[in-house]
Amino acid sequence: MAWTQERVEALRKLWAEGKSGGEIAGVLGITRSTVMGKIHRLKLPKRATKSTTRRALAFARRERRIAPPRTTSPIIGTWRKPPEVVYAKVDPTDPASIAAQALLAAAERAESRRAMYRMPGL
């Protein structure tokens, strides 16, 4: 198939309007692969795909939440002993008690982040 100047202009116009590759292919009477190849060769601006948008949203959600430590491996199903946490009474007027509570909270956050990236079975 030969790309005429009119077809290239139509392609650029439809792409700028936000039409998908399949919609443009239907208008021009060619395949989606042909349209996407020409878009790539013309170096037209890329668009965010659903998969990249999903990945970005998943990353943002992961950054906002702290996953609980896993006690079982999702693949193998082996039991891992959860980390032991010792809780003590906190005296709100005691500075050492407040500092210990802050350190404990930071350690728990760090452990949950490490658990999120830990390989199963390790």
N, C-alpha and C positions, 0 to 999 in steps of 0.2 A: 504494500500500500504506500502510495506517495503522499507525503504531507504537502498540501498546497498552502500558499500564504493565507488564504481565506480560512482553511481549517485550523491553522496554527492560531490565527487571531480569534476564532471562535473558541478554541481550547483555552486560550489565555483569559478571555472574557468570562467563560463559564467557571473556570477555576477561581477567578477573582470574586465571582458572585457567591462562592462557597459551595458549588455543586460537587458531589462526590465523583470519584473516577467512574463508577458504574453509571451514574446519571449522564455524565458527559459522553460515555461510550454509547449509550442509548440514543442520544441526540445526534451524534456524528455517524452512527451506524458501524462502529468498529468495536473491538474487544476492550475490556477494561485494562488488560495487560499492555495493549498498545498505547492507550491513553497514559497510563502510569509511567511507561518507559519514556514517552515524549516529555512528560512533565519533569521527569528526572533529568533528561538531557537538556531541557530548557532552563534547568535550575530554578524552577518556580518555587516559592516559599512552601515549606512543609507545614502540615497541619498536625495538631495533637490527635493521635488516634485514641480509640477507647482503651486499648491496652496500656498506653503510656499514661493516660489520665488515671486509670485504675491503679497503676503502680505508684504514681505520685500521691494519690489519696491514701493508699495503704501505708506508704512511708510516713505521711503526716499523722495518720492515726497511731502508728507504731511509736512515733516520737512523743505523742501526747499521753499514752498509757504506759503503764509498767506491767508487764506480764508476770503472773505468779510463777514461782519456780515449779518446774515440772517434776512430778514424782514418778512418772512412768515414761518410758520412751515410746513415742507414737508409732515407730516402725516395729521394734522388737517386742515391746511390752514388758521389758525388764523393770524391776522395782529398784528405785534409787531412794536412799534414805533422805528425807527432807532435812534441810539445815536446822540445827537446834537453835532456838532463840530463848533467851532467858529474860523475862520481864521483871522489873523491880518496881516498887512503889516510887512515884516521883513526887518529891516535895517541891511545890512551885516556888518556894522562897530560897531553895538551895541552888546556887549557881552550878555546882558540880553535877547535881542531878539533872539540871536543864541541859548542860553540855553533853552529858552521857546520853540523854534522850535524843539529842540532835545527831550525835555520832551513830547511834543505833539506827536511826531512820535513814541516814546516808548509807550505812553499810547494807541495809535491806534493799535500798534502791539499786545500789551497785550490783548486788547479788542477783536481783531479778533481771537486770540488763544483761549480765553475763549468762544467765540461764536462757535468755531469749536467743542468744547466738550460739549456744553450746550444741555440739554435734550429738545426736542420739547415741547412747551407749558409752559415752566417755565419762 
